[in-house]
């Protein structure tokens, strides 16, 4: 019960993290696993993000100057913030993005192909460029399930977690079976639509035969003489 409560609290924190202003000595690194991908978001305060640059501009980061003054420089240093490894081998993101997050934060996003089963580790060279005492809160989730969480400080060993194999892809045979079922359904529907037609033909023919029988009886009836006794 306690573990479920903790997992719920972590999920709530993950959901609320983008909307919170960060303490200058804290950041969030959130791993999100999908069927074919892994997204990692690192969120820190804007004023701390300036420290990642060797020669930051004199102006603070704002919505107006970020795209032209800061984003290109932060994009260049993003690759050196973390080292991602799987079973000791470095894995590299396919896409790296740097964007503003809410009113006070900067977000670094790293997109990977979903890693296979193995030991995933996160080392953080970023600590060398930010003030002492900085704490990096880490969580990894898949859908609504929290797989692990923890904290990372300067001098700590890489944060690690064991990943299970990705869920299997849908079998092509299922698609074929579905197509076959659709074809059968279409055939059944066509057969059903023909039944009312033959029903109408049968009814019409029956009505016509009844009409002929009644007409024949009428003609065989003797004519009335019009004489009353």
N, C-alpha and C positions, 0 to 999 in steps of 0.2 A: 504494500500500500504506500509506504514511504517513497519507494522508487518511482511509482506512478505519479505521486505528487510532485517530486522533484522534476520529472520529465515534463509535466504540465507547466511548471514554473519556467523551465528553460524555454519551452516553446513560446510562452507568453513574452519572455524577454526577447526572443528572436523576432517576434512579430512587432514588438514595440521599438526595437533598436533603431530602425531608420528614422523614427520620429523624435528621438531623444537627442538633446544637446550633449556632446561628450565632455566629460571631465578632461582637463588637459593632460592628465597622467593615465588615461585609459583609452583603449581601443577595442574594437570588436572584429573578430575574424570568423565568418560564418561559412561553412561548407554546406552546399545543397546538392545532393545526389539525385540525378534523374536517370531514366532508363538508359540513355546513351550519352549523358553528359555529367560534368561536375562543375558547378559554379562556386567560386570563392570570392566573397566580398570582405574587404578590409576597410573599416570606417574609422576615421580619426577626426579630431577637431581641425578646423582650417588653420588655426595659428600653429598647431603642431606640424601640419603638412608643410608649412614654409621651411621648417627645420630640415626637411629631407633634401633641400637644395643647398649646394655648396655656397652659392652666391644668390640668395633670394632677393627679389625686388624689394624696394623700401616700402612699397604700399602693401597693406594687408590684402588677403584674398577677398574679393567681393564678387557678386553676381555679374557685375559689369566688366571686370577686368580678367576674370578667370580664363575664358576661352582664348584670349589673345596674349595675356601676360604669364599665366601660370600653367595652363593645361599642357602645352608642348613640353615644358621642362619637367613637369611631374611625370609625363608619359615616358620620358627617357629614363628616369630613375626607378620606375615601377618594377622593372625586371630584377632589380637588386634588393628589393625589400624582403623577399622570402625565398627559401629554397625548398621545393617540393620534391620528395623522393618516394618511390615505391620499391620496397625490398632493397633499399640502398641505392637505387638507380634514379638519377634525376629525371623528372618529367617536366615538360615545358608546356605552358598554356598556348592554345591556338590563337586566342584573342586576349588582349589586355586593354582595358579602358579605364580612364580617369574622369570622373564626373563630380559635380557638386551634389551633396546629399542634404536635403532640408536647408535650413538657414545657417547652420553653424559647422557643417562637416564636409569632408572630402571622402569620396568612395573610390577605392581601387578594386576593379573587377577582373578576375582571371577565369577564363573559360577553358575547360579541358574536355577531351573525350573521356567518357566514363572509364576509370581505371579498372583493370581486372582485380581479382582477389589478391590480397597481399597486405603488407604492412606499410601503411601510409604515414609519412612523417613530415612535419613542418618545422624547419629551422628559420630563425628570424634575425637576419643581419640588420634589419631595420632598427633594432635597439641601439645600434652604435650611433645613430643619427638623431636620436630624440632624448629628452631629458631623463636623468636617472629616476628610478622609482616607477617607470611606466609599466603598466600591466596590460597584457593582451588577453582578452577573454575569448575563448575558442569554443565553438560548438559545431557539430556535424549532424545533419538530419537527412532523412529520406522520406519525402511526403510529410506525414504527421508524426513520424517516429524519430525521436532523438536517439542517435547512435552513440554519442559521446560528447563530453564537454570538459572544460578545465581552464586553467590560467597559465600564462607564460610570462616570465620576467627575464630581464637581462642576466645572462649567465646560466640560465636553465638549459638542460639538454633539449633537443628537438621534441616537440609534442607528437605523440604517436597514437595510432589506432589501427586495429586490424579490420580490413574491409572484406566483406563477403563478395562472392561473384555477383555480377549484375543479373537481374532477373532475365530468364530466357525470352527471346523474341517470340512473337506469335508464329505458330507453324503455318507454312503456306497451305498445307492440306486442309486446315480449318477454313481458309478462304475458299478453296475449291468446293468443299462440302457445302459452304454457305451458298455458293453460286449454283450448285446442283439443287439445293433446296429451293432457291428462288425459281429455277427453271420448272421444278415440279409444281411449285405453287402457281406459276403462270399457266401451266398445262391444266391444272385443276380448275383454275378460274375460267379458262377458255371453255372447258367442258361444261362448267356450270352455266355459262352464259348461253350455251346452245340448248339447254334443257327447256327453258321457257318458250323458245321458238317452236319446238316440236309440240309442246303442250298447247300452244295457241292453234297450231294446225289441227291437232286432234279435236280440240273443242269446236273449232269452226266446222270441221267435217261432220261431227256429231250433230251440231245444230242444223246443218244443211240436210242431213238424212232425216231428222225429225220433221223438218219443214216439208220434205217430199212426202213423207208418210201421212202427215196431216192433210196435205193437199189432195192426196189420193183418196183418203176417206171422205173428204168434202165432195169430190166429184162422184163418188159411188152412192151418196145419199140421194133417195128419190125426191123429186121436186114437190113442193107443196101445192095442193089444188085450190086452196083459198076458200073451200066450201065448209061451212060450219053446220052441225046438226042441231 
